[in-house]
Amino acid sequence: MKIDLRTIEPMNSLMQFTHQNVNFDFHNFYQCHKVLFEKDKIILRLKHLKEPTHVQIAFSEVLLEKVEFNANSSSNGFTIDQLYRGRYEKEGKLIELSDLGKVYLYLEFCEGLNLEFWCTSMFVE
């Protein structure tokens, strides 16, 4: 499933939604066990906490602005705390879309990993 992030209003969370009668709750029911940066993509591999299922979230046409790791990161995986479309501050102004038509995302994990990046789409498989 492809989500054009430009259709999501700023400050709206992408943590919980329903698609084709399947509920996704990335904070309460999934643990991230792999984060991959590859060319212009960020890929998150998530395991369901109670069922033997996996979900992959891929962000396309990514331009990284910030990556932060803190020492309290867990080796058992990461719990997504926040995932939302936000705004980027540039020269005192809040920017919603880049000159290339990309939106600004905030991805924060409970264990101290934080990412901020520009992208156009999110794929959930």
N, C-alpha and C positions, 0 to 999 in steps of 0.2 A: 504494500500500500504506500503510495506516494502522497505526501502532504506538502502543498505549496505554501511555504511559511509566510509568503507575502500576503496571504489571505487571512492570517491570524492577526487579530488586533494586538498592539503593543501592551505589555504587562499581563497578557493572558497565559496561563499555565498550560503546558503540554504534558503534565504529569499523569492525568487521568482522562480517558476518553473511550468511546465505544465505536467499534468498526465491525460491520458484518456480524452483529450479535456477539462479538467478543469484547469483553471489558479489559482495558489495560489500566493498571495502576502501578506505575513504575517505582513509586516510593514504598508502598506497603507489601507488594507481592513479588518483587524481583530484586535480585542482587547482581550488581555488575561485576563480572569476573575478568573482563578484558577491555582495555581502552586502546585503540589503534589509531595512530595518525599516519595517513598514507596519502602522499601527494596533496590533493585538494579535498580530502575526505577525512572525517572523524567517524570511526565505527565503534559502537558500544555493543558488547555481547553480554546479555543478561540471562540468568537462570531464574526460573520460577522457584519460590521458596518452598512450595508444598507439592508441586506437580513436576514430573520429569520433562518439562518443556523448556525451550529456549526461545529468546527473542533477540533479534539483531536490529539495532537502530543505526542508520547511516545518515550522516549529514553531507550534502553535496556542495560543491563549489565553495569550499571553506577557505576563509582567510583568518588565521588565528590572530587575536589581539593580545590575549593573556592566558598563561597556563601557570597555575600555582599548586604546588604539592607541599603539604605540611607533614611533619615527622610523625604525627599520630595516625597515619594511613594504615589500614588493616590489610593483612595478607590474605584474609578470608573473602575479600571482595569489598565492593563499595556500594553503599545505599544512596540512590539519587535522592537528594533533598529538594532541589529546585531545578526546573527546566522551563524557561519561559522566554518569550520574545520581549526584548526590552528596547531601550534607546541608548545610543552612544553619545557621550559628551565630547564635542569638538569645538574648541575656541569659545566656550561658554554657551554653546547651542546644543540642544538635544536633537540628534539625527535619528530618524526612523528607518530610512532607506539609504544605502550607499549610492554613489554615482553609478555603480554597476547593477543596481536593483536588488542588492542583498539586504537581508534583515539581520539584526544583531541579536544573538542568543546568549543567555546566561545558563550555564550548566554547573550546578553545585552539588557536591557529595557531602554526606554527613561526616565523613572521615577526613575532610580537609582538602580535597582535590577540587579546584575551581577552574572552569574554562570560560572564556568569553571569545566569541567568534562571529564572523559574518558568514552567512550561507543563504541559499535559496530554497532548498528542499530538505525534507526529512523522510526517510524510508523506514517503514517498520515491517519486518518479515518474521 
